[in-house]
Amino acid sequence: RWRRGGTGRDRGDTASAMDAPSAPGLGGADPQLQRFIEVETQKQRFQQLVHQMTELCWEKCMDKPGPKLDSRAETCFVNCVERFIDTSQFILNRLEQTQKSKSAFSESLSD
Amino acid sequence: SGFGSDFGSGGSGGGKLDPGLIMEQVKVQIAVANAQELLQRMTDKCFRKCIGKPGGALDNSEQKCIAMCMDRYMDSWNTVSRAYNSRLQRERANM
């Protein structure tokens, strides 16, 4: 008897301990462990994105490394993070829209 | 002779493995993995910034550059972490 917790998202054979918190067998019988896995997975997603954005924004915002991070570079990094999230949301929203209009189209075809 | 019997406080009851111990070990492994990730990306970026045509050894200016680059990379990482955290909190507040 395994309880599927979390979001219930299952990525099949690409799932791993880090990105399938609801996978049965991973502390599914122990709610404390299940909770721990959910929390740590969330933290890891955050960390991974920080790594990724730091790398990307470094390319855009950093010239020659100096004795300190000047305010222009700092502002650039902050903007960079915001615009990256905006980009990610934009892509998801637009994808959702195009999917909706596609399914409406194919529904009207099959009538 | 259960594995957990030497360590466990018996918190979860009935299991051979102590979940508390497992959780602590996992946390350590995660921290190590993150440090490695950071180091790997930092090395990549600072090599690109500081090393031109590779010579027979790292000269003084290259070493100085790498040292400064490491500090700036940490500053950047922290700035990004703070900015991302603020954004997440703002998103949650708007939900």
N, CA and C atoms of all chains as a GROMACS GRO file, in nm:
protein
  618
    1ARG      N    1   0.084  -0.118   0.000
    1ARG     CA    2   0.000   0.000   0.000
    1ARG      C    3   0.088   0.124   0.000
    2TRP      N    4   0.107   0.183  -0.116
    2TRP     CA    5   0.192   0.302  -0.124
    2TRP      C    6   0.107   0.425  -0.146
    3ARG      N    7   0.143   0.530  -0.070
    3ARG     CA    8   0.067   0.654  -0.083
    3ARG      C    9   0.144   0.747  -0.176
    4ARG      N   10   0.079   0.795  -0.278
    4ARG     CA   11   0.142   0.891  -0.368
    4ARG      C   12   0.119   1.031  -0.312
    5GLY      N   13   0.223   1.093  -0.270
    5GLY     CA   14   0.209   1.229  -0.216
    5GLY      C   15   0.253   1.333  -0.316
    6GLY      N   16   0.281   1.453  -0.270
    6GLY     CA   17   0.334   1.560  -0.355
    6GLY      C   18   0.236   1.598  -0.465
    7THR      N   19   0.292   1.636  -0.577
    7THR     CA   20   0.209   1.684  -0.688
    7THR      C   21   0.154   1.570  -0.772
    8GLY      N   22   0.206   1.453  -0.752
    8GLY     CA   23   0.158   1.339  -0.831
    8GLY      C   24   0.219   1.335  -0.969
    9ARG      N   25   0.310   1.430  -1.000
    9ARG     CA   26   0.372   1.429  -1.133
    9ARG      C   27   0.469   1.314  -1.143
   10ASP      N   28   0.464   1.244  -1.252
   10ASP     CA   29   0.550   1.127  -1.266
   10ASP      C   30   0.617   1.134  -1.402
   11ARG      N   31   0.750   1.138  -1.401
   11ARG     CA   32   0.818   1.148  -1.530
   11ARG      C   33   0.875   1.015  -1.574
   12GLY      N   34   0.812   0.909  -1.531
   12GLY     CA   35   0.846   0.777  -1.585
   12GLY      C   36   0.990   0.741  -1.564
   13ASP      N   37   1.055   0.694  -1.671
   13ASP     CA   38   1.188   0.641  -1.650
   13ASP      C   39   1.295   0.747  -1.636
   14THR      N   40   1.261   0.875  -1.652
   14THR     CA   41   1.363   0.976  -1.628
   14THR      C   42   1.356   1.026  -1.485
   15ALA      N   43   1.263   0.975  -1.408
   15ALA     CA   44   1.246   1.022  -1.270
   15ALA      C   45   1.365   0.980  -1.185
   16SER      N   46   1.401   1.064  -1.095
   16SER     CA   47   1.506   1.029  -1.000
   16SER      C   48   1.462   1.074  -0.862
   17ALA      N   49   1.541   1.046  -0.765
   17ALA     CA   50   1.503   1.081  -0.628
   17ALA      C   51   1.484   1.231  -0.613
   18MET      N   52   1.554   1.306  -0.696
   18MET     CA   53   1.551   1.450  -0.679
   18MET      C   54   1.428   1.513  -0.742
   19ASP      N   55   1.375   1.453  -0.851
   19ASP     CA   56   1.265   1.522  -0.917
   19ASP      C   57   1.138   1.439  -0.921
   20ALA      N   58   1.127   1.335  -0.839
   20ALA     CA   59   1.000   1.261  -0.832
   20ALA      C   60   0.966   1.238  -0.686
   21PRO      N   61   0.929   1.342  -0.616
   21PRO     CA   62   0.902   1.328  -0.473
   21PRO      C   63   0.784   1.238  -0.443
   22SER      N   64   0.700   1.216  -0.546
   22SER     CA   65   0.583   1.134  -0.522
   22SER      C   66   0.605   0.989  -0.561
   23ALA      N   67   0.726   0.954  -0.604
   23ALA     CA   68   0.752   0.817  -0.649
   23ALA      C   69   0.733   0.720  -0.533
   24PRO      N   70   0.657   0.616  -0.556
   24PRO     CA   71   0.638   0.519  -0.447
   24PRO      C   72   0.768   0.450  -0.414
   25GLY      N   73   0.784   0.416  -0.290
   25GLY     CA   74   0.905   0.348  -0.246
   25GLY      C   75   1.004   0.444  -0.185
   26LEU      N   76   0.989   0.573  -0.211
   26LEU     CA   77   1.080   0.670  -0.152
   26LEU      C   78   1.015   0.727  -0.026
   27GLY      N   79   1.023   0.653   0.080
   27GLY     CA   80   0.967   0.701   0.206
   27GLY      C   81   0.816   0.708   0.201
   28GLY      N   82   0.756   0.637   0.108
   28GLY     CA   83   0.611   0.644   0.093
   28GLY      C   84   0.537   0.595   0.215
   29ALA      N   85   0.601   0.508   0.291
   29ALA     CA   86   0.536   0.455   0.409
   29ALA      C   87   0.559   0.544   0.531
   30ASP      N   88   0.658   0.633   0.523
   30ASP     CA   89   0.692   0.718   0.637
   30ASP      C   90   0.663   0.864   0.601
   31PRO      N   91   0.561   0.921   0.664
   31PRO     CA   92   0.524   1.060   0.629
   31PRO      C   93   0.636   1.160   0.658
   32GLN      N   94   0.716   1.131   0.762
   32GLN     CA   95   0.825   1.222   0.796
   32GLN      C   96   0.929   1.226   0.684
   33LEU      N   97   0.961   1.108   0.633
   33LEU     CA   98   1.057   1.096   0.524
   33LEU      C   99   1.001   1.157   0.396
   34GLN      N  100   0.874   1.132   0.373
   34GLN     CA  101   0.807   1.186   0.255
   34GLN      C  102   0.814   1.339   0.255
   35ARG      N  103   0.784   1.396   0.371
   35ARG     CA  104   0.786   1.541   0.386
   35ARG      C  105   0.927   1.594   0.362
   36PHE      N  106   1.023   1.523   0.421
   36PHE     CA  107   1.164   1.561   0.408
   36PHE      C  108   1.204   1.564   0.260
   37ILE      N  109   1.166   1.461   0.186
   37ILE     CA  110   1.200   1.453   0.045
   37ILE      C  111   1.137   1.569  -0.032
   38GLU      N  112   1.012   1.600  -0.001
   38GLU     CA  113   0.945   1.712  -0.068
   38GLU      C  114   1.019   1.843  -0.044
   39VAL      N  115   1.052   1.866   0.083
   39VAL     CA  116   1.119   1.991   0.120
   39VAL      C  117   1.256   2.000   0.053
   40GLU      N  118   1.333   1.893   0.060
   40GLU     CA  119   1.468   1.896   0.004
   40GLU      C  120   1.465   1.908  -0.148
   41THR      N  121   1.368   1.844  -0.209
   41THR     CA  122   1.354   1.855  -0.354
   41THR      C  123   1.326   2.000  -0.394
   42GLN      N  124   1.239   2.063  -0.320
   42GLN     CA  125   1.208   2.204  -0.345
   42GLN      C  126   1.333   2.290  -0.331
   43LYS      N  127   1.408   2.266  -0.222
   43LYS     CA  128   1.530   2.342  -0.198
   43LYS      C  129   1.628   2.322  -0.313
   44GLN      N  130   1.638   2.199  -0.362
   44GLN     CA  131   1.731   2.169  -0.468
   44GLN      C  132   1.693   2.238  -0.599
   45ARG      N  133   1.564   2.245  -0.626
   45ARG     CA  134   1.518   2.316  -0.746
   45ARG      C  135   1.563   2.460  -0.739
   46PHE      N  136   1.548   2.520  -0.621
   46PHE     CA  137   1.591   2.657  -0.600
   46PHE      C  138   1.741   2.669  -0.626
   47GLN      N  139   1.819   2.584  -0.562
   47GLN     CA  140   1.964   2.588  -0.576
   47GLN      C  141   2.005   2.574  -0.723
   48GLN      N  142   1.945   2.480  -0.792
   48GLN     CA  143   1.981   2.456  -0.931
   48GLN      C  144   1.956   2.578  -1.017
   49LEU      N  145   1.844   2.644  -0.992
   49LEU     CA  146   1.813   2.764  -1.069
   49LEU      C  147   1.909   2.877  -1.036
   50VAL      N  148   1.949   2.888  -0.910
   50VAL     CA  149   2.047   2.990  -0.874
   50VAL      C  150   2.178   2.964  -0.949
   51HIS      N  151   2.221   2.837  -0.951
   51HIS     CA  152   2.343   2.802  -1.025
   51HIS      C  153   2.329   2.842  -1.172
   52GLN      N  154   2.218   2.804  -1.229
   52GLN     CA  155   2.196   2.829  -1.372
   52GLN      C  156   2.191   2.978  -1.404
   53MET      N  157   2.115   3.055  -1.324
   53MET     CA  158   2.103   3.197  -1.348
   53MET      C  159   2.234   3.271  -1.323
   54THR      N  160   2.307   3.228  -1.222
   54THR     CA  161   2.436   3.292  -1.194
   54THR      C  162   2.527   3.278  -1.316
   55GLU      N  163   2.527   3.158  -1.373
   55GLU     CA  164   2.609   3.131  -1.490
   55GLU      C  165   2.568   3.218  -1.608
   56LEU      N  166   2.439   3.221  -1.636
   56LEU     CA  167   2.388   3.299  -1.748
   56LEU      C  168   2.413   3.448  -1.729
   57CYS      N  169   2.379   3.496  -1.608
   57CYS     CA  170   2.387   3.640  -1.583
   57CYS      C  171   2.531   3.688  -1.573
   58TRP      N  172   2.619   3.601  -1.533
   58TRP     CA  173   2.762   3.633  -1.532
   58TRP      C  174   2.807   3.673  -1.671
   59GLU      N  175   2.763   3.597  -1.771
   59GLU     CA  176   2.800   3.628  -1.909
   59GLU      C  177   2.748   3.765  -1.952
   60LYS      N  178   2.631   3.799  -1.901
   60LYS     CA  179   2.569   3.925  -1.945
   60LYS      C  180   2.614   4.046  -1.864
   61CYS      N  181   2.653   4.023  -1.740
   61CYS     CA  182   2.671   4.136  -1.648
   61CYS      C  183   2.815   4.161  -1.603
   62MET      N  184   2.899   4.064  -1.621
   62MET     CA  185   3.034   4.076  -1.566
   62MET      C  186   3.134   4.106  -1.676
   63ASP      N  187   3.210   4.217  -1.660
   63ASP     CA  188   3.321   4.241  -1.752
   63ASP      C  189   3.446   4.176  -1.694
   64LYS      N  190   3.538   4.261  -1.647
   64LYS     CA  191   3.658   4.207  -1.586
   64LYS      C  192   3.636   4.202  -1.435
   65PRO      N  193   3.659   4.089  -1.372
   65PRO     CA  194   3.637   4.082  -1.226
   65PRO      C  195   3.726   4.179  -1.151
   66GLY      N  196   3.661   4.267  -1.072
   66GLY     CA  197   3.734   4.368  -0.999
   66GLY      C  198   3.739   4.338  -0.850
   67PRO      N  199   3.783   4.435  -0.770
   67PRO     CA  200   3.795   4.414  -0.625
   67PRO      C  201   3.661   4.403  -0.555
   68LYS      N  202   3.554   4.452  -0.619
   68LYS     CA  203   3.422   4.429  -0.562
   68LYS      C  204   3.316   4.433  -0.673
   69LEU      N  205   3.195   4.389  -0.638
   69LEU     CA  206   3.084   4.390  -0.733
   69LEU      C  207   3.026   4.531  -0.736
   70ASP      N  208   3.050   4.606  -0.847
   70ASP     CA  209   3.000   4.744  -0.846
   70ASP      C  210   2.848   4.747  -0.863
   71SER      N  211   2.790   4.863  -0.833
   71SER     CA  212   2.644   4.871  -0.825
   71SER      C  213   2.578   4.847  -0.961
   72ARG      N  214   2.649   4.883  -1.070
   72ARG     CA  215   2.594   4.861  -1.203
   72ARG      C  216   2.581   4.711  -1.231
   73ALA      N  217   2.685   4.636  -1.195
   73ALA     CA  218   2.682   4.491  -1.215
   73ALA      C  219   2.576   4.428  -1.126
   74GLU      N  220   2.568   4.476  -1.002
   74GLU     CA  221   2.468   4.423  -0.909
   74GLU      C  222   2.327   4.442  -0.963
   75THR      N  223   2.298   4.562  -1.010
   75THR     CA  224   2.167   4.591  -1.070
   75THR      C  225   2.141   4.499  -1.189
   76CYS      N  226   2.245   4.481  -1.270
   76CYS     CA  227   2.233   4.395  -1.387
   76CYS      C  228   2.194   4.254  -1.346
   77PHE      N  229   2.259   4.202  -1.241
   77PHE     CA  230   2.226   4.067  -1.194
   77PHE      C  231   2.081   4.057  -1.149
   78VAL      N  232   2.037   4.158  -1.072
   78VAL     CA  233   1.898   4.157  -1.023
   78VAL      C  234   1.800   4.160  -1.140
   79ASN      N  235   1.823   4.251  -1.235
   79ASN     CA  236   1.739   4.257  -1.355
   79ASN      C  237   1.740   4.126  -1.432
   80CYS      N  238   1.858   4.070  -1.441
   80CYS     CA  239   1.876   3.947  -1.516
   80CYS      C  240   1.790   3.835  -1.457
   81VAL      N  241   1.789   3.823  -1.326
   81VAL     CA  242   1.708   3.721  -1.259
   81VAL      C  243   1.560   3.744  -1.289
   82GLU      N  244   1.516   3.868  -1.273
   82GLU     CA  245   1.376   3.902  -1.297
   82GLU      C  246   1.337   3.870  -1.441
   83ARG      N  247   1.419   3.911  -1.536
   83ARG     CA  248   1.387   3.889  -1.678
   83ARG      C  249   1.392   3.741  -1.713
   84PHE      N  250   1.478   3.667  -1.648
   84PHE     CA  251   1.483   3.524  -1.674
   84PHE      C  252   1.353   3.457  -1.631
   85ILE      N  253   1.306   3.494  -1.511
   85ILE     CA  254   1.179   3.438  -1.464
   85ILE      C  255   1.065   3.481  -1.555
   86ASP      N  256   1.067   3.610  -1.594
   86ASP     CA  257   0.965   3.660  -1.688
   86ASP      C  258   0.966   3.578  -1.816
   87THR      N  259   1.085   3.552  -1.867
   87THR     CA  260   1.098   3.475  -1.991
   87THR      C  261   1.038   3.336  -1.974
   88SER      N  262   1.071   3.274  -1.862
   88SER     CA  263   1.020   3.140  -1.835
   88SER      C  264   0.867   3.140  -1.829
   89GLN      N  265   0.810   3.238  -1.761
   89GLN     CA  266   0.664   3.246  -1.750
   89GLN      C  267   0.601   3.277  -1.885
   90PHE      N  268   0.664   3.365  -1.961
   90PHE     CA  269   0.614   3.401  -2.094
   90PHE      C  270   0.605   3.278  -2.182
   91ILE      N  271   0.711   3.198  -2.179
   91ILE     CA  272   0.715   3.078  -2.261
   91ILE      C  273   0.605   2.980  -2.222
   92LEU      N  274   0.588   2.961  -2.092
   92LEU     CA  275   0.483   2.869  -2.045
   92LEU      C  276   0.345   2.920  -2.085
   93ASN      N  277   0.321   3.049  -2.065
   93ASN     CA  278   0.190   3.106  -2.098
   93ASN      C  279   0.160   3.094  -2.246
   94ARG      N  280   0.258   3.130  -2.328
   94ARG     CA  281   0.235   3.127  -2.473
   94ARG      C  282   0.215   2.984  -2.523
   95LEU      N  283   0.291   2.893  -2.466
   95LEU     CA  284   0.276   2.752  -2.501
   95LEU      C  285   0.136   2.704  -2.468
   96GLU      N  286   0.088   2.744  -2.351
   96GLU     CA  287  -0.046   2.705  -2.309
   96GLU      C  288  -0.150   2.760  -2.406
   97GLN      N  289  -0.129   2.886  -2.449
   97GLN     CA  290  -0.223   2.948  -2.542
   97GLN      C  291  -0.225   2.877  -2.675
   98THR      N  292  -0.108   2.849  -2.729
   98THR     CA  293  -0.102   2.785  -2.860
   98THR      C  294  -0.157   2.643  -2.854
   99GLN      N  295  -0.140   2.577  -2.739
   99GLN     CA  296  -0.197   2.444  -2.722
   99GLN      C  297  -0.348   2.450  -2.722
  100LYS      N  298  -0.401   2.552  -2.652
  100LYS     CA  299  -0.546   2.569  -2.645
  100LYS      C  300  -0.605   2.593  -2.783
  101SER      N  301  -0.543   2.684  -2.859
  101SER     CA  302  -0.599   2.718  -2.990
  101SER      C  303  -0.585   2.599  -3.085
  102LYS      N  304  -0.478   2.519  -3.067
  102LYS     CA  305  -0.461   2.399  -3.150
  102LYS      C  306  -0.572   2.299  -3.124
  103SER      N  307  -0.602   2.274  -2.996
  103SER     CA  308  -0.703   2.172  -2.963
  103SER      C  309  -0.840   2.220  -3.004
  104ALA      N  310  -0.866   2.350  -2.994
  104ALA     CA  311  -0.996   2.404  -3.040
  104ALA      C  312  -1.011   2.382  -3.189
  105PHE      N  313  -0.900   2.403  -3.262
  105PHE     CA  314  -0.898   2.385  -3.407
  105PHE      C  315  -0.927   2.240  -3.444
  106SER      N  316  -0.855   2.148  -3.379
  106SER     CA  317  -0.870   2.006  -3.416
  106SER      C  318  -1.006   1.954  -3.372
  107GLU      N  319  -1.063   2.013  -3.265
  107GLU     CA  320  -1.199   1.972  -3.224
  107GLU      C  321  -1.301   2.011  -3.330
  108SER      N  322  -1.286   2.132  -3.384
  108SER     CA  323  -1.382   2.178  -3.484
  108SER      C  324  -1.367   2.098  -3.613
  109LEU      N  325  -1.247   2.045  -3.639
  109LEU     CA  326  -1.226   1.964  -3.759
  109LEU      C  327  -1.300   1.832  -3.749
  110SER      N  328  -1.298   1.775  -3.626
  110SER     CA  329  -1.353   1.640  -3.611
  110SER      C  330  -1.504   1.640  -3.603
  111ASP      N  331  -1.567   1.758  -3.596
  111ASP     CA  332  -1.714   1.763  -3.588
  111ASP      C  333  -1.781   1.720  -3.719
  112SER      N  334   2.030  -0.852   1.440
  112SER     CA  335   2.127  -0.742   1.459
  112SER      C  336   2.098  -0.631   1.358
  113GLY      N  337   1.985  -0.565   1.378
  113GLY     CA  338   1.943  -0.462   1.283
  113GLY      C  339   2.042  -0.348   1.273
  114PHE      N  340   2.050  -0.295   1.156
  114PHE     CA  341   2.141  -0.182   1.129
  114PHE      C  342   2.102  -0.063   1.216
  115GLY      N  343   1.970  -0.043   1.229
  115GLY     CA  344   1.925   0.076   1.299
  115GLY      C  345   1.934   0.065   1.450
  116SER      N  346   1.956  -0.056   1.499
  116SER     CA  347   1.945  -0.075   1.644
  116SER      C  348   2.056  -0.006   1.719
  117ASP      N  349   2.170   0.021   1.652
  117ASP     CA  350   2.280   0.087   1.721
  117ASP      C  351   2.264   0.238   1.723
  118PHE      N  352   2.187   0.291   1.626
  118PHE     CA  353   2.180   0.436   1.612
  118PHE      C  354   2.046   0.493   1.651
  119GLY      N  355   1.941   0.415   1.617
  119GLY     CA  356   1.809   0.476   1.620
  119GLY      C  357   1.762   0.516   1.757
  120SER      N  358   1.692   0.623   1.764
  120SER     CA  359   1.620   0.659   1.885
  120SER      C  360   1.484   0.593   1.880
  121GLY      N  361   1.462   0.513   1.773
  121GLY     CA  362   1.335   0.442   1.757
  121GLY      C  363   1.222   0.534   1.720
  122GLY      N  364   1.254   0.647   1.661
  122GLY     CA  365   1.152   0.747   1.630
  122GLY      C  366   1.041   0.696   1.541
  123SER      N  367   1.079   0.626   1.433
  123SER     CA  368   0.973   0.585   1.339
  123SER      C  369   0.913   0.452   1.380
  124GLY      N  370   0.981   0.380   1.463
  124GLY     CA  371   0.928   0.253   1.514
  124GLY      C  372   0.914   0.145   1.411
  125GLY      N  373   0.971   0.035   1.429
  125GLY     CA  374   0.948  -0.079   1.340
  125GLY      C  375   1.045  -0.087   1.224
  126GLY      N  376   1.114   0.023   1.190
  126GLY     CA  377   1.206   0.019   1.076
  126GLY      C  378   1.344  -0.020   1.122
  127LYS      N  379   1.420  -0.078   1.026
  127LYS     CA  380   1.557  -0.112   1.062
  127LYS      C  381   1.647   0.010   1.050
  128LEU      N  382   1.613   0.105   0.961
  128LEU     CA  383   1.697   0.223   0.938
  128LEU      C  384   1.638   0.343   1.010
  129ASP      N  385   1.725   0.421   1.072
  129ASP     CA  386   1.681   0.540   1.144
  129ASP      C  387   1.660   0.653   1.044
  130PRO      N  388   1.537   0.700   1.027
  130PRO     CA  389   1.512   0.806   0.929
  130PRO      C  390   1.588   0.934   0.962
  131GLY      N  391   1.605   0.962   1.090
  131GLY     CA  392   1.679   1.082   1.128
  131GLY      C  393   1.820   1.079   1.075
  132LEU      N  394   1.883   0.963   1.086
  132LEU     CA  395   2.020   0.949   1.040
  132LEU      C  396   2.026   0.961   0.888
  133ILE      N  397   1.930   0.893   0.822
  133ILE     CA  398   1.924   0.901   0.675
  133ILE      C  399   1.910   1.046   0.630
  134MET      N  400   1.820   1.119   0.696
  134MET     CA  401   1.796   1.258   0.657
  134MET      C  402   1.922   1.342   0.673
  135GLU      N  403   1.992   1.321   0.782
  135GLU     CA  404   2.115   1.398   0.803
  135GLU      C  405   2.219   1.365   0.696
  136GLN      N  406   2.233   1.237   0.665
  136GLN     CA  407   2.329   1.196   0.564
  136GLN      C  408   2.294   1.253   0.428
  137VAL      N  409   2.164   1.251   0.396
  137VAL     CA  410   2.120   1.305   0.268
  137VAL      C  411   2.149   1.455   0.260
  138LYS      N  412   2.123   1.525   0.370
  138LYS     CA  413   2.150   1.670   0.372
  138LYS      C  414   2.297   1.698   0.345
  139VAL      N  415   2.384   1.619   0.406
  139VAL     CA  416   2.528   1.637   0.386
  139VAL      C  417   2.562   1.613   0.239
  140GLN      N  418   2.509   1.507   0.182
  140GLN     CA  419   2.537   1.475   0.042
  140GLN      C  420   2.489   1.585  -0.051
  141ILE      N  421   2.373   1.640  -0.019
  141ILE     CA  422   2.320   1.750  -0.100
  141ILE      C  423   2.412   1.871  -0.092
  142ALA      N  424   2.458   1.902   0.029
  142ALA     CA  425   2.547   2.016   0.048
  142ALA      C  426   2.676   1.997  -0.031
  143VAL      N  427   2.729   1.877  -0.025
  143VAL     CA  428   2.852   1.847  -0.099
  143VAL      C  429   2.829   1.864  -0.249
  144ALA      N  430   2.719   1.812  -0.297
  144ALA     CA  431   2.687   1.820  -0.439
  144ALA      C  432   2.675   1.966  -0.484
  145ASN      N  433   2.612   2.049  -0.400
  145ASN     CA  434   2.599   2.190  -0.433
  145ASN      C  435   2.733   2.262  -0.436
  146ALA      N  436   2.818   2.229  -0.339
  146ALA     CA  437   2.952   2.290  -0.336
  146ALA      C  438   3.030   2.250  -0.461
  147GLN      N  439   3.018   2.126  -0.502
  147GLN     CA  440   3.088   2.080  -0.623
  147GLN      C  441   3.036   2.152  -0.747
  148GLU      N  442   2.907   2.168  -0.752
  148GLU     CA  443   2.845   2.237  -0.865
  148GLU      C  444   2.898   2.380  -0.873
  149LEU      N  445   2.898   2.447  -0.759
  149LEU     CA  446   2.945   2.585  -0.753
  149LEU      C  447   3.090   2.595  -0.799
  150LEU      N  448   3.173   2.506  -0.747
  150LEU     CA  449   3.315   2.506  -0.779
  150LEU      C  450   3.340   2.483  -0.929
  151GLN      N  451   3.263   2.390  -0.983
  151GLN     CA  452   3.280   2.356  -1.124
  151GLN      C  453   3.247   2.475  -1.214
  152ARG      N  454   3.136   2.542  -1.185
  152ARG     CA  455   3.096   2.656  -1.267
  152ARG      C  456   3.190   2.775  -1.245
  153MET      N  457   3.233   2.794  -1.123
  153MET     CA  458   3.325   2.902  -1.090
  153MET      C  459   3.457   2.882  -1.165
  154THR      N  460   3.506   2.760  -1.163
  154THR     CA  461   3.632   2.730  -1.232
  154THR      C  462   3.619   2.759  -1.382
  155ASP      N  463   3.507   2.718  -1.439
  155ASP     CA  464   3.483   2.742  -1.581
  155ASP      C  465   3.485   2.891  -1.612
  156LYS      N  466   3.408   2.968  -1.534
  156LYS     CA  467   3.397   3.112  -1.561
  156LYS      C  468   3.529   3.185  -1.540
  157CYS      N  469   3.599   3.150  -1.434
  157CYS     CA  470   3.722   3.221  -1.402
  157CYS      C  471   3.837   3.182  -1.495
  158PHE      N  472   3.833   3.060  -1.543
  158PHE     CA  473   3.932   3.023  -1.644
  158PHE      C  474   3.910   3.106  -1.771
  159ARG      N  475   3.784   3.120  -1.810
  159ARG     CA  476   3.753   3.198  -1.930
  159ARG      C  477   3.792   3.344  -1.914
  160LYS      N  478   3.767   3.400  -1.793
  160LYS     CA  479   3.795   3.543  -1.772
  160LYS      C  480   3.943   3.573  -1.759
  161CYS      N  481   4.017   3.483  -1.699
  161CYS     CA  482   4.151   3.516  -1.652
  161CYS      C  483   4.267   3.456  -1.731
  162ILE      N  484   4.239   3.349  -1.801
  162ILE     CA  485   4.348   3.284  -1.873
  162ILE      C  486   4.333   3.311  -2.022
  163GLY      N  487   4.434   3.380  -2.078
  163GLY     CA  488   4.432   3.406  -2.220
  163GLY      C  489   4.492   3.288  -2.293
  164LYS      N  490   4.606   3.312  -2.352
  164LYS     CA  491   4.677   3.202  -2.417
  164LYS      C  492   4.749   3.125  -2.307
  165PRO      N  493   4.718   2.998  -2.288
  165PRO     CA  494   4.777   2.925  -2.175
  165PRO      C  495   4.928   2.915  -2.189
  166GLY      N  496   4.998   2.962  -2.082
  166GLY     CA  497   5.144   2.956  -2.081
  166GLY      C  498   5.193   2.834  -2.008
  167GLY      N  499   5.319   2.836  -1.968
  167GLY     CA  500   5.380   2.723  -1.901
  167GLY      C  501   5.342   2.712  -1.755
  168ALA      N  502   5.288   2.822  -1.700
  168ALA     CA  503   5.244   2.824  -1.560
  168ALA      C  504   5.148   2.940  -1.543
  169LEU      N  505   5.077   2.944  -1.430
  169LEU     CA  506   4.990   3.058  -1.401
  169LEU      C  507   5.078   3.173  -1.350
  170ASP      N  508   5.081   3.284  -1.421
  170ASP     CA  509   5.163   3.394  -1.372
  170ASP      C  510   5.088   3.473  -1.264
  171ASN      N  511   5.156   3.572  -1.204
  171ASN     CA  512   5.100   3.645  -1.090
  171ASN      C  513   4.969   3.715  -1.123
  172SER      N  514   4.964   3.778  -1.240
  172SER     CA  515   4.841   3.851  -1.275
  172SER      C  516   4.725   3.755  -1.294
  173GLU      N  517   4.754   3.638  -1.349
  173GLU     CA  518   4.648   3.538  -1.366
  173GLU      C  519   4.597   3.489  -1.231
  174GLN      N  520   4.689   3.467  -1.140
  174GLN     CA  521   4.650   3.419  -1.006
  174GLN      C  522   4.567   3.525  -0.933
  175LYS      N  523   4.610   3.651  -0.944
  175LYS     CA  524   4.534   3.760  -0.882
  175LYS      C  525   4.394   3.767  -0.941
  176CYS      N  526   4.389   3.755  -1.072
  176CYS     CA  527   4.260   3.760  -1.142
  176CYS      C  528   4.168   3.648  -1.095
  177ILE      N  529   4.224   3.527  -1.086
  177ILE     CA  530   4.142   3.412  -1.043
  177ILE      C  531   4.089   3.435  -0.902
  178ALA      N  532   4.174   3.486  -0.813
  178ALA     CA  533   4.134   3.510  -0.674
  178ALA      C  534   4.019   3.610  -0.669
  179MET      N  535   4.033   3.720  -0.743
  179MET     CA  536   3.926   3.821  -0.747
  179MET      C  537   3.801   3.764  -0.810
  180CYS      N  538   3.821   3.687  -0.915
  180CYS     CA  539   3.709   3.627  -0.987
  180CYS      C  540   3.628   3.537  -0.895
  181MET      N  541   3.697   3.458  -0.813
  181MET     CA  542   3.628   3.369  -0.719
  181MET      C  543   3.538   3.450  -0.626
  182ASP      N  544   3.593   3.558  -0.571
  182ASP     CA  545   3.514   3.642  -0.480
  182ASP      C  546   3.395   3.705  -0.551
  183ARG      N  547   3.420   3.753  -0.673
  183ARG     CA  548   3.310   3.815  -0.748
  183ARG      C  549   3.205   3.713  -0.785
  184TYR      N  550   3.249   3.591  -0.814
  184TYR     CA  551   3.151   3.487  -0.848
  184TYR      C  552   3.062   3.457  -0.728
  185MET      N  553   3.123   3.450  -0.610
  185MET     CA  554   3.045   3.429  -0.487
  185MET      C  555   2.948   3.545  -0.465
  186ASP      N  556   2.996   3.669  -0.484
  186ASP     CA  557   2.908   3.785  -0.472
  186ASP      C  558   2.790   3.774  -0.567
  187SER      N  559   2.820   3.734  -0.689
  187SER     CA  560   2.716   3.720  -0.791
  187SER      C  561   2.615   3.613  -0.750
  188TRP      N  562   2.668   3.501  -0.707
  188TRP     CA  563   2.581   3.390  -0.665
  188TRP      C  564   2.486   3.435  -0.555
  189ASN      N  565   2.541   3.506  -0.456
  189ASN     CA  566   2.459   3.555  -0.345
  189ASN      C  567   2.355   3.656  -0.392
  190THR      N  568   2.396   3.744  -0.483
  190THR     CA  569   2.303   3.844  -0.537
  190THR      C  570   2.187   3.774  -0.609
  191VAL      N  571   2.222   3.677  -0.692
  191VAL     CA  572   2.119   3.602  -0.765
  191VAL      C  573   2.027   3.528  -0.669
  192SER      N  574   2.084   3.466  -0.568
  192SER     CA  575   2.006   3.392  -0.469
  192SER      C  576   1.905   3.483  -0.400
  193ARG      N  577   1.953   3.601  -0.358
  193ARG     CA  578   1.864   3.699  -0.292
  193ARG      C  579   1.755   3.746  -0.386
  194ALA      N  580   1.793   3.781  -0.509
  194ALA     CA  581   1.696   3.832  -0.606
  194ALA      C  582   1.591   3.726  -0.638
  195TYR      N  583   1.634   3.604  -0.654
  195TYR     CA  584   1.540   3.496  -0.686
  195TYR      C  585   1.445   3.472  -0.568
  196ASN      N  586   1.500   3.472  -0.448
  196ASN     CA  587   1.419   3.455  -0.328
  196ASN      C  588   1.313   3.566  -0.317
  197SER      N  589   1.355   3.690  -0.341
  197SER     CA  590   1.259   3.802  -0.337
  197SER      C  591   1.148   3.782  -0.438
  198ARG      N  592   1.186   3.741  -0.557
  198ARG     CA  593   1.087   3.720  -0.663
  198ARG      C  594   0.987   3.612  -0.625
  199LEU      N  595   1.037   3.504  -0.568
  199LEU     CA  596   0.949   3.394  -0.525
  199LEU      C  597   0.851   3.441  -0.419
  200GLN      N  598   0.902   3.520  -0.324
  200GLN     CA  599   0.814   3.569  -0.218
  200GLN      C  600   0.708   3.662  -0.273
  201ARG      N  601   0.749   3.745  -0.370
  201ARG     CA  602   0.654   3.835  -0.434
  201ARG      C  603   0.547   3.756  -0.507
  202GLU      N  604   0.586   3.650  -0.577
  202GLU     CA  605   0.491   3.566  -0.650
  202GLU      C  606   0.392   3.503  -0.553
  203ARG      N  607   0.443   3.453  -0.440
  203ARG     CA  608   0.357   3.389  -0.341
  203ARG      C  609   0.259   3.488  -0.283
  204ALA      N  610   0.306   3.611  -0.260
  204ALA     CA  611   0.220   3.714  -0.203
  204ALA      C  612   0.107   3.751  -0.299
  205ASN      N  613   0.133   3.737  -0.430
  205ASN     CA  614   0.034   3.776  -0.529
  205ASN      C  615  -0.066   3.666  -0.560
  206MET      N  616  -0.043   3.547  -0.507
  206MET     CA  617  -0.130   3.434  -0.542
  206MET      C  618  -0.268   3.443  -0.477
   0.00000   0.00000   0.00000
